[in-house]
Amino acid sequence: MKFSRLFKEGILFWPCEIDISDGELIGDEGGYFPLFNKASDEADKRAESINDWHEVMSWAISCGLHKLACEKLKKNDKSPIIISEIDRIYVQSKFSESLFGEHSDWPKQIRRQYVNDLKS
């Protein structure tokens, strides 16, 4: 399974833009975004109905969008986050972390099927 395909399909579970005006920063790197969390929950439900690959991609996209939301709030920008502005390299790193990380429980045959075709 190729990253580009999973990403292309995974972003379809998400709205094109997400309101973060209700967000607040927590600590140096965190943030709490109720409207974003609602969109994330809905995307996860859609992804779960497809397969495990898409479920993990939805989580990785959520990480990327959350990072984007925190970056905007640090600049006092509460305008919506736009999915096309997501950092694909960051999303790929989170996806790979889930797939190959220390606590990964993915079977070897699944991990061997993954291809990182992201052009950096």
C-alpha positions, 0 to 999 in steps of 0.5 A: 500500500502506497502512502500517496494513495492512503493519503489521497483517500484519507483526506476525503474523510475530512472537511476541507477546512476546520474551525479552530476559533474555539481552540486554546494552547496547552503547554508548549506544544499542545492544544485543545480544539473542541470543533476540531475534535468533533471533525476528527471523531467523524473522520475516524468513524468513516475511516473505521468503516473502510479498513485498518490502513485508513484508520491509521491514516486518519489518525496520522492526518489528525496529528498533522492537522492538530500540529497545523492548528497549534502553529496557527494559534501560536501566531494568534491566528484563529482562522480555519485550518485548511487540509491542503496546508497539511505537512505531508512529511509530518503525516507520513512520519506519524503514519510510519511511527504507528506502523513501525514504531516500538509499540506497533502490533502490525503483522510483518506482512502488513508492514512489508506491503507499505511503500513510502512514495512521498517525494521529499 
